[in-house]
Structures are given as C-alpha cells and as structure tokens.
Amino acid sequence: MKKIAAMGVIAIAVVSGVSLVAGVSILHVFDASDDHETAGAFGIKADLLFVDTPDQVEREATVPPIDWGELSELAARVQLTELMRDNVGSYGVFTGDSATLRTYDLPTEMSLRRGGLPNPDNFGGVRTVQTTGRVNGDFVEVVLPVKPNGTKVWVKASDLTIRKSDVYIVVDVSDRTATLFSSHEIVGVALVAVGAEDTPTPTGIAAMVEVAWTRGESDVYLNQIYGDKVFGLNQHSEVLEAFLGGRPAIALHGTPNPELLGQAVSNGCIRMGDDAIALFSEFVEVGSYVFLVE
C-alpha cells in the first residue's frame, strides 16, 4: 500500500487489512494489490474514503459498453430501459449556431415544441443533453432538464454531436457515499451529505452532469454554501417545485460544513468535502452520468 500523509487524525480502524483514518480527507490510495470490491463498505466519517491517483487510471479513447452482468446489482437499483443501459454515458452537444435547441414532441417536423432549450445554458456553457439511445429517422430522443424527472422529447440528429463518457458516479443515498468510476474501475469513494427527510435526494434516477462550475472561473456567482465546485445535474427534487427562484435541480457540490457529511441535511443536493470534490473534478465533466440509488 502506498503511504500518504494525514493530518487531523481522530481514530484508526482496520477492516479487512485496510487502514482507515477517521477525520482526515484522504484515507487510502489504491494500488494493484488492493481489492476494489471493498470500496463503499465502510461508514467512516471522513470526506474521502478511497482514492486512486490520476496516473493510475488509464483513460481510454474509446468507451467500452458497460458490462451490466458485472453491474447487475446497480442495474436492478436504477430504473433504466434496456436502450438506456446500452447507451449509458451517451450525451449530445448542441452544434448549431442558433440561440435555441429546437425540441419536438414526436420525431416529426410537425411536432415542434414552443420555446426549446436556450443555448448557451444559464452558466454560459454549450447546451448539452442526456440521450436515451432511441433514434427515429433524423431524430434522437433526449431527456429534458425539467420536471417531472425523466421527461423526454426529440431533437434533430443534425443539431447534436453524440459523445460518450467513461466516467460516472454512483450516489448511494442510504449509505451516504458517492463512488467515482472511470472505465468501470473505482477511482474514489467519498462520504456525502444527502437530502433531509422533508427534502430527500431523489433515487432510482440516472442523471447527467449538465453544468460544471468552479469558483473564480465563472462569471456566475454562487453562495459560499456551495463550496468551490458544483456539478449541476439535469434532474430535480421531487418535492420542491422551485428553489431560490429557479428550478430545483439536484447538484453535487462542496460544502463549508464538513462536519455535516454523512448526514441527511440538504435540500436534496449531494454535499461533498473539499478534497473529495477536488479529486472527482479531475475526472468528472459535463456529460458524465450520476446514478442516484438507495
């Protein structure tokens, strides 16, 4: 096992030969001898439980299909269609030069919807949408960033460039952990805070990172309560109709209150410690998927 420095040590526990230190940010660095199946099995209250250093994870230029046999438990817990399972990680980037991505109720020109999706998005990024894998003639089906969650429409295939991401996050609301995968290998597991009883984090959802915001790098100001990094998702709270005047979108974000990690205290968002979200930021990008499970 590689050695790393830790400050603020409170307690040490040894589980299956792996030393865990409570009260520090980075607890463990994987190497080839470690058993990745142990990840997520521990309830130690620190903001980052496991971490693979970036140079240990080979980023593949092409994205292999997810082996849902190996991930059958996850597949059973996330309500996905077969097509979405085959296309998980697939997203579309708007390639038009207009201010609106046109959407359609049906895969026909005659079913054009009013309004469409503004481009760029509210944070100044190119409009990016989650795709379902369904194609009909010149149209592809996408998931709208609106309530109710999972609302689907059609867009012209010529308006999008279809891409895939090999990076995804599984947020286990019950365990209050977020597990980061790259090319189906665990990179890190972080303890998180989730939605409170009255404003729970929705589960059974496959969401997509719609916005990646970094403090100091964006003209958009966000309150310090969100920390220095936000991954805004295209899915929403299922109990709130609006939040601070806007849509009640779920996000993974930092927090100035790490003592609340591991608790159900948020308005539905997933809060992460500074070290954890910094590690996740080295891999996660717009288009990465986030599975919210219970």
Beta strands, then each sheet from edge to edge (+ up, - down):
strand 1: 11-15
strand 2: 18-22
strand 3: 50-51
strand 4: 90-94
strand 5: 100-101
strand 6: 117-118
strand 7: 128-136
strand 8: 139-143
strand 9: 152-156
strand 10: 160-164
strand 11: 167-172
strand 12: 177-182
strand 13: 185-195
strand 14: 205-214
strand 15: 229-236
strand 16: 249-253
strand 17: 264-266
strand 18: 270-272
strand 19: 289-293
sheet 1: 1+ 2-
sheet 2: 3+ 13- 12+ 11- 19- 14+ 15- 16+ 18+
sheet 3: 3+ 13- 17-
sheet 4: 9+ 8- 7+ 4- 10+
sheet 5: 5+ 6-
end
